[in-house]
C-alpha cells in the first residue's frame, strides 16, 4: 500500500509504529482550493486555519506559507504560533473560558482578533487593554440557536451551549457594553454551529439570524459590523460518508446570502471569514499500526490487537467515530473477514474500528487507518504510560520527521 508516493511498509520499518503520516501535498492542495474558490474568488474575505485540529510547528509554517490566518484557542497555541514565526496579528483567538494570563499573553503578543465569549471576559479584557494603552479588536461569539444535527459533543450552535452570547444578550447587553469601553474595538460577530457537517443548512439558518442581528444593531446603536466570521465545521469523508465535499459547496451559498443582504445597503459588505480545520487536515493524515495479536472469541468475533489505540486516537470512544482501515502488506488480498480492530489499553472502549472487512491477518502485519489527520495527534495522551507517536510529513514522495516519538523519559520529564 502506498501513501502519496511512499511505501507504507517501508515507512513502518523506518520509523516504527504507531506512526502518524501527513501529506503536505494534500494540505497545500486544500489550501489552494480555499484560495481559488473563496479568498481569490470573493473580495474582502479571509480563511483562518482552525489549528486545534492539528497543530505542530511544521503545520503552522505550511499554513503561513499558504497565506492563511491562524485560529488559536489557548495560550499554548499562541505560543506555538509565535515559535513557528507566525504573525500574531493574523491570529484569531477563541475560547469560552480564557484565563487572565492567556488574555494578557494575547494582548502583549499583539493577537489581531480576540473572539469574546462572555461579559466577564469582556470586562477583564477591557481593563487589561486600558492598562496597556491599547484598543483590542474583538468579535462576539454568538450562539444563534440552530440544531446542526451532529454528535452532541461537537454541536455548538444550539441555545443550550457553553459557548457565546445568545442573540438577545448580544443585542441588549454585550454590544452597548463594548461600545462604551475605551479598550475595546468591536469589529463584528462570530458564529459556529458545529463540526463534521456534511451540508450547510445549519450554517445558512444561523447566518440569517446573524444578518438580522446586524440590521437590528445598526438601527438601535448606529453600529456597523466590519466582519462576519462564519466559523468552520465543514465535514470530510471518513467511512460511509459521501465523497469529499468541495469548499465551494459551503461558501458559495454563504456568500450569495451575505452579498444579497448588502447589495442595496449603504454600508460596505463586511469582511467574511471562515475557519476550516478538519477540512484541511483530516484526509491528509493516516495512522499506521502493527498487528500484535489475532483471536476469535467464544462468540465467534474476530479481534485484531494493534500497538496503539486510545492514546493516539480517542475519537472512536468519544464520538463513535468510524474509519476505513486497510491492510498494508495485504492490500490486494480478499477482504472477507469481519474484524474489530482493538487498541492496546486497559479500557473496554479502546477500539480503533468496529466490524471492518479485512484480510486474514497475522502478527507483524500492518494496518493503515485513513483520515486521521484531524483531532488524533492533537487529542493524543499518555494514557497507560504510552508515548505519543511521531509525525512524518510526506512531500513529493519524500518523507521527513517533524515530531519525534515520545519515549519513557519524555513522559517523566516534568515529574519530581
For each residue, the residues with C-beta under 8 A, 3 or more apart:
1: 7 8 9 326 327 328 329 331 368
2: 5 6 7 8
3: 6 8 11 21 23 286 368 394
4: 23 25 26 394 397
5: 2 394 396 397 398
6: 2 3 10 11 21 394 397 398 399
7: 1 2 10 11
8: 1 2 3 11 12 21 288 328 366 368
9: 1 12 13 328 329 366
10: 6 7 13 14
11: 3 6 7 8 14 15 19 21 288 392 399
12: 8 9 15 16 17 19 288 290 328 366
13: 9 10
14: 10 11 399
15: 11 12 19 390 392 401 405
16: 12 19 390 405
17: 12 288 289 290 307 308 366 389
18: 287 288 289 290 306 307 308 312 389
19: 11 12 15 16 287 288 389 390 392
20: 285 286 287 312 372 376 377 389 390 391 392 403
21: 3 6 8 11 285 286 287 288 392 394 399
22: 27 54 59 281 284 285 373 391 392 393 394 402
23: 3 4 26 27 284 285 393 394 395
24: 27 28 62 284 393 394 395
25: 4 28 29 394 395 396
26: 4 23 29 30 283 284
27: 22 23 24 30 31 59 62 280 281 284
28: 24 25 31 32 62 66
29: 25 26 32 33
30: 26 27 33 34 247 276 279 280 281 284
31: 27 28 34 35 62 63 66 67 68 280
32: 28 29 35 36 66
33: 29 30 36 37 246 247
34: 30 31 37 38 39 47 68 247 274 276 280
35: 31 32 38 39 40 47 66 67
36: 32 33 40 41
37: 33 34 41 246 247 248 251 252
38: 34 35 41 42 45 47 247 248 251 274
39: 34 35 42 45 46 47 67
40: 35 36
41: 36 37 38
42: 38 39 45 251 255 272
43:
44: 268 269 270 271 272
45: 38 39 42 255 271 272 273 274
46: 39 68 69 271 272 273 274
47: 34 35 38 39 68 69 273 274 275 276
48: 68 69 70 71 90 92 273 274 275
49: 63 68 69 70 71 275 276 277 280
50: 53 71 232 275 276 277 278
51: 54 55 59 60 63 70 71 72 73 77 81 277
52: 55 71 72 73 77 277 375 378
53: 50 277 278 280 281 282 373 374 375 378
54: 22 51 59 277 281 285 373 374 375 376 377 378
55: 51 52 59 60 77 80 378
56: 59 60 377 391 402 403
57: 60 61 80 83 84 402
58: 61 62 84 391 393 402 403
59: 22 27 51 54 55 56 62 63 281
60: 51 55 56 57 63 64 70 80 81 84 86
61: 57 58 64 65 84 85 86
62: 24 27 28 31 58 59 65 66
63: 31 49 51 59 60 66 68 70 86
64: 60 61 67 68 70 84 85 86 87
65: 61 62
66: 28 31 32 35 62 63
67: 31 35 39 64
68: 31 34 46 47 48 49 63 64
69: 46 47 48 49 90 91 92 112 273
70: 48 49 51 60 63 64 81 86 90 91 92
71: 48 49 50 51 52 91 92 94 232 275 277
72: 51 52 77 78 81 91 92 93 94 111
73: 51 52 77 93 94 95
74: 77 78 95 102
75: 78 79 99 101 102 105 106
76: 79 80
77: 51 52 55 72 73 74 80 81
78: 72 74 75 81 82 88 91 93 102 105 106 109 111
79: 75 76 82 83 105
80: 55 57 60 76 77 83 84
81: 51 60 70 72 77 78 84 86 88 91
82: 78 79 85 86 88 109
83: 57 79 80
84: 57 58 60 61 64 80 81
85: 61 64 82
86: 60 61 63 64 70 81 82 90 91
87: 64 90 91
88: 78 81 82 91 106 109 110 111 112
89: 110 111 112
90: 48 69 70 86 87 112
91: 69 70 71 72 78 81 86 87 88 111 112 113
92: 48 69 70 71 72 111 112 113 114 115 229 273 275
93: 72 73 78 98 106 111 113 114 115
94: 71 72 73 115 117 141
95: 73 74 98 102 115 117
96: 117 118 141 162 163 164
97: 117
98: 93 95 102 103 106 117 121
99: 75 102 103
100: 103 104 124 128
101: 75 104 105
102: 74 75 78 95 98 99 105 106
103: 98 99 100 106 107 114 121 124 125 128
104: 100 101 107 108 128
105: 75 78 79 101 102 108 109
106: 75 78 88 93 98 102 103 109 111 114
107: 103 104 110 111 125 128 129 132 134 136
108: 104 105 132
109: 78 82 88 105 106
110: 88 89 107
111: 72 78 88 89 91 92 93 106 107 114
112: 69 88 89 90 91 92 137
113: 91 92 93 137 138 139 187 227
114: 92 93 103 106 111 125 136 137 138 139
115: 92 93 94 95 138 139 140 141 190 229
116: 121 122 125 138 139 140 141 174 178
117: 94 95 96 97 98 121 141 163 164 165
118: 96 121 122 164 165
119: 122 123 173 174 177
120: 123 124
121: 98 103 116 117 118 124 125
122: 116 118 119 125 126 138 174 177 178 181 184
123: 119 120 126 127 177
124: 100 103 120 121 127 128
125: 103 107 114 116 121 122 128 129 136 138 183 184
126: 122 123 129 130 181 182 183 184
127: 123 124 130 131 183
128: 100 103 104 107 124 125 131 132 183
129: 107 125 126 132 134 135 136 183 184
130: 126 127 133 182 183
131: 127 128
132: 107 108 128 129 183
133: 130
134: 107 129 183
135: 129 182 183 184 185
136: 107 114 125 129 183 184 185
137: 112 113 114 185 187
138: 113 114 115 116 122 125 178 184 185 186 187
139: 113 114 115 116 186 187 188 189 190 227 229
140: 115 116 164 165 170 174 175 178 186 188 189 190
141: 94 96 115 116 117 163 164 165 190 191 192
142: 164 165 166 167 170 189 190 191 210 213
143: 156 157 158 159 161 163 164 165 166 167 191
144: 157 167 191 193 205 206 209 210
145: 157 158 159 166 167 209
146: 157 158 193 202 205 206 209
147: 155 157 158 202
148: 155 156 157 158 193 194 197 202 233
149: 155 202
150: 154 155 194 195 196 197 233
151: 154 155 196 319 320
152: 155
153: 318 319
154: 150 151 194 195 196 319
155: 147 148 149 150 151 152 158 161 193 194 195
156: 143 148 161 163 192 193 194 195
157: 143 144 145 146 147 148 161 191 192 193 194 202 206
158: 143 145 146 147 148 155 161
159: 143 145 166
160:
161: 143 155 156 157 158 164
162: 96
163: 96 117 141 143 156 192
164: 96 117 118 140 141 142 143 161 190 191
165: 117 118 140 141 142 143 169 170 173 174
166: 142 143 145 159 169 170
167: 142 143 144 145 170 171 209 213
168: 171 172
169: 165 166 172 173 174
170: 140 142 165 166 167 173 174 175 189 213
171: 167 168 174 175 213 216 217 220
172: 168 169 176
173: 119 165 169 170 176 177
174: 116 119 122 140 165 169 170 171 177 178
175: 140 170 171 178 179 186 217 221 223
176: 172 173 179 180 221
177: 119 122 123 173 174 180 181
178: 116 122 138 140 174 175 181 184 186
179: 175 176 186 221 223
180: 176 177
181: 122 126 177 178 184
182: 126 130 135
183: 125 126 127 128 129 130 132 134 135 136
184: 122 125 126 129 135 136 138 178 181
185: 135 136 137 138
186: 138 139 140 175 178 179 223
187: 113 137 138 139 225 226 227
188: 139 140 214 225 226 227 228 229 270 271
189: 139 140 142 170 210 213 214 225 227 228 229
190: 115 139 140 141 142 164 229 231
191: 141 142 143 144 157 164 206 207 210 229 230 231
192: 141 156 157 163 231 232 233 275
193: 144 146 148 155 156 157 197 202 203 206 231 233
194: 148 150 154 155 156 157 197 202 233
195: 150 154 155 156 232 233 278
196: 150 151 154 233 235 236 278
197: 148 150 193 194 200 202 203 233 234 235
198: 235 241 242 245
199:
200: 197 203 204 249 250 253 254
201: 204 205
202: 146 147 148 149 157 193 194 197 205 206
203: 193 197 200 206 207 230 231 233 250 253 254
204: 200 201 207 208 253 254 257
205: 144 146 201 202 208 209
206: 144 146 157 191 193 202 203 209 210
207: 191 203 204 210 211 228 230 254 257 258
208: 204 205 211 212 257
209: 144 145 146 167 205 206 212 213
210: 142 144 189 191 206 207 213 214 228
211: 207 208 214 215 257 258 261
212: 208 209 215 216
213: 142 167 170 171 189 209 210 216 217
214: 188 189 210 211 217 218 225 228
215: 211 212 218 219
216: 171 212 213 219 220
217: 171 175 213 214 220 221 223 225
218: 214 215 221 222 223 224 267
219: 215 216
220: 171 216 217
221: 175 176 179 217 218
222: 218
223: 175 179 186 217 218
224: 218 267
225: 187 188 189 214 217 228 270
226: 187 188 270 271
227: 113 139 187 188 189 270 271 272 273
228: 188 189 207 210 214 225 258 270 271 272 273
229: 92 115 139 188 189 190 191 272 273 274 275
230: 191 203 207 254 272 273 274 275
231: 190 191 192 193 203 274 275
232: 50 71 192 195 274 275 276 277 278 279
233: 148 150 192 193 194 195 196 197 203 278
234: 197 245 247 250 276 278 279
235: 196 197 198 241 245 278 279
236: 196 241 244 245 278 279 282 283 371 374
237: 241 242 243 244 283 371
238: 241 282 321 322 323 324 371
239: 322 323 324
240: 322
241: 198 235 236 237 238
242: 198 237 245
243: 237
244: 236 237 283
245: 198 234 235 236 242 249 250 279
246: 33 37 249
247: 30 33 34 37 38 234 250 251 276 279
248: 37 38 251 252
249: 200 245 246 252
250: 200 203 234 245 247 253 254 274
251: 37 38 42 247 248 254 255 274
252: 37 248 249 255 256
253: 200 203 204 250 256 257
254: 200 203 204 207 230 250 251 257 258 272 274
255: 42 45 251 252 258 259 272
256: 252 253 259 260
257: 204 207 208 211 253 254 260 261
258: 207 211 228 254 255 261 262 269 270 272
259: 255 256 262 263 269
260: 256 257 263
261: 211 257 258 265
262: 258 259 265 267 268 269 270
263: 259 260
264:
265: 261 262 269
266:
267: 218 224 262
268: 44 262
269: 44 258 259 262 265 272
270: 44 188 225 226 227 228 258 262
271: 44 45 46 188 226 227 228
272: 42 44 45 46 227 228 229 230 254 255 258 269
273: 45 46 47 48 69 92 227 228 229 230
274: 34 38 45 46 47 48 229 230 231 232 250 251 254
275: 47 48 49 50 71 92 192 229 230 231 232
276: 30 34 47 49 50 232 234 247 279 280
277: 49 50 51 52 53 54 71 232 280 281 374
278: 50 53 195 196 232 233 234 235 236 281 282 374 375
279: 30 232 234 235 236 245 247 276 282
280: 27 30 31 34 49 53 276 277 284
281: 22 27 30 53 54 59 277 278 284 285 373 374
282: 53 236 238 278 279 285 371 372 373 374
283: 26 236 237 244 370 371 373
284: 22 23 24 26 27 30 280 281 373
285: 20 21 22 23 54 281 282 371 372 373 374 376 377
286: 3 20 21 368 369 370 371 372 373
287: 18 19 20 21 308 312 313 368 369 372 376 389
288: 8 11 12 17 18 19 21 328 366 367 368 369
289: 17 18 306 307 308 341 352 366 367 369
290: 12 17 18 306 307 364 365 366
291: 294 304 305 306 361 362 363 364 365 366 367
292: 305 306 307 344 363
293: 303 304 305 363
294: 291 302 303 304 305 361 362 363
295: 302 303 305
296: 300 301 302 303
297: 300 301 303
298:
299:
300: 296 297
301: 296 297 338 340
302: 294 295 296 337 338 339 340
303: 293 294 295 296 297 339 340 342
304: 291 293 294 339 340 341 342 358 361 367
305: 291 292 293 294 295 342 343 344
306: 18 289 290 291 292 309 341 342 343 344 352 367
307: 17 18 289 290 292 344
308: 17 18 287 289 311 312 313 343 344 352 386 389
309: 306 312 313 342 343 344 345 350 351 352
310: 313 314 317 343 345 347 349 350 381 383
311: 308 314 343 345 380 381 382 383 384 386 388
312: 18 20 287 308 309 376 377 380 386 388 389
313: 287 308 309 310 316 343 352 369 372 376 380
314: 310 311 317 318 379 380 381
315: 318 319 321 375 376 379
316: 313 319 320 321 322 323 349 351 352 353 354
317: 310 314 347 349 350 351
318: 153 314 315 321 379
319: 151 153 154 315 316
320: 151 316
321: 238 315 316 318
322: 238 239 240 316 353 354
323: 238 239 316 352 353 356 369 370 371 372
324: 238 239 356 369 370 371
325: 341 352 353 356 358 367 368 369 370
326: 1 331 367 368 370
327: 1 330 331 333 335 358 359 361 365 366 367 368
328: 1 8 9 12 288 331 365 366 367 368
329: 1 9 365 366
330: 327 333 359 361 365
331: 1 326 327 328
332:
333: 327 330 359 360
334: 359
335: 327 357 358 359
336: 357 359
337: 302 357 358 359 360 361
338: 301 302 355 356 357
339: 302 303 304 355 356 357 358 361
340: 301 302 303 304 351 353 354 355 356
341: 289 304 306 325 351 352 353 356 358 367 369
342: 303 304 305 306 309 350 351 352
343: 305 306 308 309 310 311 313 347 350 351 352
344: 292 305 306 307 308 309 350 384 386
345: 309 310 311 350 383 384 386
346: 350 384
347: 310 317 343 350 383
348:
349: 310 316 317
350: 309 310 317 342 343 344 345 346 347
351: 309 316 317 340 341 342 343 354
352: 289 306 308 309 313 316 323 325 341 342 343 369
353: 316 322 323 325 340 341 356 369
354: 316 322 340 351
355: 338 339 340
356: 323 324 325 338 339 340 341 353
357: 335 336 337 338 339
358: 304 325 327 335 337 339 341 361 367
359: 327 330 333 334 335 336 337
360: 333 337
361: 291 294 304 327 330 337 339 358 365 367
362: 291 294 365
363: 291 292 293 294
364: 290 291
365: 290 291 327 328 329 330 361 362
366: 8 9 12 17 288 289 290 291 327 328 329
367: 288 289 291 304 306 325 326 327 328 341 358 361
368: 1 3 8 286 287 288 325 326 327 328
369: 286 287 288 289 313 323 324 325 341 352 353 372
370: 283 286 323 324 325 326
371: 236 237 238 282 283 285 286 323 324 374
372: 20 282 285 286 287 313 323 369 376
373: 22 53 54 281 282 283 284 285 286 376
374: 53 54 236 277 278 281 282 285 371 378
375: 52 53 54 278 315 378 379
376: 20 54 285 287 312 313 315 372 373 379 380
377: 20 54 56 285 312 380 388 389 391 403
378: 52 53 54 55 374 375
379: 314 315 318 375 376
380: 311 312 313 314 376 377 388 389
381: 310 311 314 388
382: 311 385 386 387 388 406 411
383: 310 311 345 347 386
384: 311 344 345 346
385: 382 408 411
386: 308 311 312 344 345 382 383
387: 382 405 406 407 408 410 411
388: 311 312 377 380 381 382 403 405 406
389: 17 18 19 20 287 308 312 377 380 405
390: 15 16 19 20 401 403 404 405
391: 20 22 56 58 377 401 402 403
392: 11 15 19 20 21 22 399 400 401 402
393: 22 23 24 58 399 400 402
394: 3 4 5 6 21 22 23 24 25 397 398 399
395: 23 24 25 398 400
396: 5 25
397: 4 5 6 394
398: 5 6 394 395
399: 6 11 14 21 392 393 394
400: 392 393 395
401: 15 390 391 392 404
402: 22 56 57 58 391 392 393
403: 20 56 58 377 388 390 391
404: 390 401
405: 15 16 387 388 389 390
406: 382 387 388 410 411
407: 387 410 411
408: 385 387 411 412
409: 412 413
410: 387 406 407 413
411: 382 385 387 406 407 408
412: 408 409 415
413: 409 410
414:
415: 412
416:
